């Protein structure tokens, strides 16, 4: 079973940037579309950005133009570059394939606050 380990979160001021990384186990990583999801307190988990096995990308409207998803199949890693962060971006961020496995990693906390 594939496992995901997210990292790179932290506390940042509005307008700041962070780069999240997700290391995935498994030799068939390159075959799957991958995505970043986030869950804010009291809210359901939502898809933020998706990247296909061939590199095509899609974004939630709320992050379009600010976030960039990318992948390195040689390293079994997917990234999320987040720029111009806003307080509404505060959440725990998770990666998973798209659509997701039932099993999730622990996520990485992103807090945007002055």
C-alpha positions as CSV (number, residue, x, y, z in Angstrom):
1,X,0.0,0.0,0.0
2,X,1.2,3.5,-0.9
3,X,2.1,5.8,2.0
4,X,2.5,9.6,1.9
5,X,4.7,11.8,4.1
6,X,4.0,15.5,3.8
7,X,6.4,18.2,5.0
8,X,7.2,21.9,4.6
9,X,4.3,23.5,6.5
10,X,4.7,26.3,9.0
11,X,3.6,29.7,10.2
12,X,3.8,32.5,7.6
13,X,2.5,36.0,7.3
14,X,-0.1,37.0,4.8
15,X,1.6,37.5,1.4
16,X,4.3,35.0,2.2
17,X,5.3,31.7,0.5
18,X,5.8,28.1,1.4
19,X,6.7,25.0,-0.5
20,X,5.2,21.7,0.5
21,X,6.7,18.3,-0.3
22,X,5.1,14.9,-0.3
23,X,7.2,11.7,-0.5
24,X,5.2,8.7,-1.7
25,X,6.2,5.1,-1.4
26,X,5.6,2.6,-4.1
27,X,7.0,1.8,-7.5
28,X,4.0,2.8,-9.5
29,X,3.8,6.5,-8.3
30,X,4.3,7.8,-11.9
31,X,1.2,6.0,-13.1
32,X,-1.2,8.0,-10.9
33,X,-2.6,11.4,-10.9
34,X,-1.6,13.1,-7.7
35,X,-3.2,15.9,-5.7
36,X,-2.9,18.2,-2.7
37,X,-5.9,18.5,-0.4
38,X,-6.5,20.6,2.6
39,X,-8.8,20.6,5.6
40,X,-9.5,23.6,7.8
41,X,-11.0,23.2,11.3
42,X,-14.7,22.4,11.1
43,X,-14.6,22.0,7.3
44,X,-14.5,19.0,5.0
45,X,-11.3,18.1,3.2
46,X,-11.1,19.7,-0.2
47,X,-9.0,19.3,-3.3
48,X,-6.6,22.1,-3.9
49,X,-4.5,21.1,-6.9
50,X,-4.2,18.1,-9.1
51,X,-1.5,16.9,-11.5
52,X,-2.0,14.1,-14.0
53,X,0.6,11.4,-14.7
54,X,1.6,13.4,-17.8
55,X,1.9,16.7,-15.9
56,X,-1.4,18.4,-16.7
57,X,-2.6,20.5,-13.8
58,X,-5.9,21.7,-12.3
59,X,-6.5,24.1,-9.4
60,X,-9.4,25.1,-7.1
61,X,-10.6,28.6,-8.0
62,X,-9.5,29.9,-4.6
63,X,-5.8,29.1,-5.3
64,X,-5.6,29.6,-9.0
65,X,-2.7,31.9,-9.9
66,X,-1.1,31.6,-6.4
67,X,-0.3,27.8,-6.1
68,X,1.6,25.6,-8.4
69,X,1.7,21.8,-8.2
70,X,4.5,19.8,-9.7
71,X,5.9,16.3,-9.5
72,X,9.3,14.5,-9.8
73,X,8.6,10.9,-10.7
74,X,12.2,9.9,-10.3
75,X,11.9,10.9,-6.6
76,X,8.3,9.8,-6.1
77,X,7.6,13.3,-4.8
78,X,4.9,15.9,-5.5
79,X,5.3,19.5,-4.5
80,X,3.0,22.5,-3.9
81,X,4.5,26.0,-4.2
82,X,2.2,28.4,-2.4
83,X,2.6,32.1,-3.0
84,X,0.7,35.2,-1.8
85,X,-0.7,33.2,1.1
86,X,-3.9,34.3,2.8
87,X,-5.4,33.6,6.2
88,X,-8.1,31.5,4.5
89,X,-5.3,29.1,3.3
90,X,-4.8,28.0,6.9
91,X,-5.4,24.3,7.1
92,X,-3.7,20.9,7.3
93,X,-2.5,20.0,3.8
94,X,-2.4,16.4,2.6
95,X,-1.3,14.7,-0.5
96,X,-2.9,11.6,-2.0
97,X,-3.6,10.2,-5.4
98,X,-6.6,11.5,-7.3
99,X,-9.1,10.1,-6.6
100,X,-7.6,9.4,-3.2
101,X,-6.8,6.2,-1.4
102,X,-8.8,5.6,1.8
103,X,-5.5,5.9,3.8
104,X,-4.1,9.3,4.4
105,X,-0.8,10.6,5.8
106,X,-0.5,12.9,8.8
107,X,-0.5,16.0,6.7
108,X,1.4,19.3,7.3
109,X,0.0,22.3,9.1
110,X,0.0,25.6,7.3
111,X,-0.9,28.7,9.3
112,X,-1.2,32.1,7.7
113,X,-1.4,34.8,10.3
114,X,0.2,38.2,11.2
